[in-house]
């Protein structure tokens, strides 16, 4: 409903004036979501999808990934749309303990150029957001995105106390046990990496959330509490007590 129509709506017979405030709140949320999306694209404009794909392909073509303990498919590049991540975070917020988790620490495991970390920074209420990426050039691209975040006055005014970090590491070597929400785009992960990631998730606290795309997490201590069938399946897991 356009905001300029509200005075006319209030004149309709049978309209409850107390609904006016809830309508205003809905309009404010819509405006905020639009403004944040524009801010996201402004900050990440120098990290388009084709850049991440090109860097990943060049790395896989020029390196023997087997020496690192990873397989070629583990390093295939992919990104989820901003809009999908918004839906996922809203689903977490509706889960038991979700609002609390969204105020903690976010990790993107295999963060590429860092765009999802920026989305988490803008859409959640996290104290810290962190991306973990193995490929050095992707990590460097993410560091440039971080500079854009730090130099954006609107972002700094919106999230003045948020800490953003990017770590170059194999996700199996990094420590992400303090995460309250973790994400992994794992559609192309090898069975070995999927199993290793699931085992490492044991260190996360009870009540924390783990989002996967394409495939569910391999860990019986995590229960799928919600799903989102978008451009591909997303599974939202919560670690049980």
N, C-alpha and C positions, 0 to 999 in steps of 0.2 A: 504494500500500500504506500503510495507516494506521501511524503510528509506533509506536503501542502494540502492534501485532502483531509487531514485530521480534523480541522475546525468544522468542515461540512459533515463529516461522519458523526461528530458529537451532537449535531442537531437532529439526527434521525430518531424517530420514535422507537423506543425500546432499546436504545443503545445505553449500556451501563457505563457511566463516566469513569468508574474505577478501572475499566479496561484500558483507558487512555495511557496510563503509565506503562503497562505491559507492552502496548504497541510501540510506544516510544523506545523502550529498552530493546525491542526486536530490531527496530530501525537503526539504533545506535550500533548494535552488534553487526548488522549488515554493512554499515559504513566502515566500521573498524576492520572487518574482514577484507573489504575491498582495498582500503588504504594499506593494510599490512601486505597484501599480495603485491601491490605496486612497489612497495618498499623492498620486498623480497627480490623481485625482478631487477630492480635498480642495483642492488648489492651484488647479485650473481650474474650480471649481464656479460661479464668477461669470461664466463665459464659455461658456454653452451654445450649441449649434449654431444655435438659432433667433435668437440675438442677432447672430451673425456674418452670417447670411443677411439679417436685417432691415437691418443697417448697410450691407451691400453693395448691396442693392436701393435703399435710400434715396439712396445716393451716385450710383448709375447713373441714377436717375430725375431727380436734381437737378443733374447735371453733364454738360457736353459732353465726354465722354471723348476724343473725337477730337482735341481741342486738346492733349492730353498725349502724343499719338502712340500711345495705346492704343485698342483697340476695346472695345466694351461687353462682349463675351464674355470678354475678358482678365480682367475683374474679377468674374466670376460666382463666388460663394462656395461652397466645398466643404471638407469635412474627411474625412480617413481615420480609421477606428477605431484606437484605441490597440492593440488586439489585432493588427491587421494590421501596424502598425509594429513590434511585437515580432517577428513572423515575419520581416519584412524584415531587421531588424538581425541576427537569427540566421543568415539566409542570407548576409549580408555576412561575418559572422564565419567562415563555412565556406569563403569564397573565399580565394584566394591574396592575402596582404597585408591581408585584412579586419580582423584583430585590431588591426593597427597603425593602420589608418585610423580605427577606432572609438575611438582614443585621441587623435585630433587635433582638428579643427575641423569643426563641423556647421553647415550653412546650410539654412534652409527658405526657398525663394524664392517669395514670396507666402504669408506666414506667418499672415495673418488675425489671430485673437485670441491666437495664440502657443501654442496647446495642444501642437502637435507638437514645438515647441522644448523644452517641459517634459518631454515623453515622451523626447526624445533625451537630455536632461540626466539623467534617472533611469535609462534603460535602457542607455546607452552609458557609455564611460569617457572622454568627451571633455574636453579642457582648456577649450574654449569652445564655446558654442552661440549661434547668432545667427539671428534672423528678420528678413526684409526684406519690408516691406509698403508698398504705394503709398497705400492709402486711409487718410486721417488718423484717422478714428474707430476703425478696426480697430487701427491702431497704438496709439492711446490705450488701447484695451481690453487689448492685449498688455502695455502698460506696467503696467497694474493687476495682470495675472497675474504679472509680474515682482516686483512689491511683495509679492504673496502668497507667492511663492517665497522671497524674502529674509526674510520674517517667519516662515516655517515652520521651527521649530527642528529638526524631524526631517530635513527636506530639507537644511538647512545642516550638520547632523552627518553626513549620508550623503555629501554632495558639498561639503566645506568649501572646496576650491580652485577650483571650477568658476566660470567667468565666463559670465554670461548677458547677452545684448545684443539690443535690437530697434532696427532702423533704418527710418525712413520714407523710402522711395525707390522709384523704378522699378527693377526688378531689372536692367534694361539699363544703368542709370546707376551702380549700386552696384558695389563691388569685392568679389567673393567668390572671388577666384583662389586664396586660401590654404586653401580648404575641402578637407578630406580626404574628407568625405561631404556631398553636396548632395542636396536633395530638392525636387521640384517637382510639385505636383498640377496637371497641365497639360492635363487632358481638354478644357477649354473654351478653351484658348489659341488665338489666331488663328495662321494660318500665319506671319505676320510675326514675332510674338513667339516662336514656337517656333524659327524660324530664327535670330533674334537671340540667344536663350538658348544655342542650340547653338554658335553662333560664339564667344560669350563664354566658353564652357566650354573653349575651346582654351588659355586661360591657366592652367588647373588643371595640377597636376604629374602626371607619369606614376604610375600605380598608385592614383590616387584614384578614388572611386566617385561615381556620379551615379544617383539613383533618380528615376524618373518614374512617374506613374500615368496610365493610359489610353492614352498614346502614347509610343513610344520617343524617345530623344534624337536630334536631327538633327545628328550629328557622326560622321564616319567614323573618328576617332581613338579613339572609345569603342566597346568591344565589349560586347554583352549577355552577361553571364556567369551570370545567374540570372534566373528569373522567378517570380512568385507570382500565381497566379490566385485572387484572393480576392473581395471584393465587386466589384472590377473589376481589370483586369490591372495589375501592377506590374512594371517592368523595372529590373533592377539592372545598370548599366553600369560598366565599369572602363576607365580610360584606359590605352591600350597604350604600351609603351616606344617 
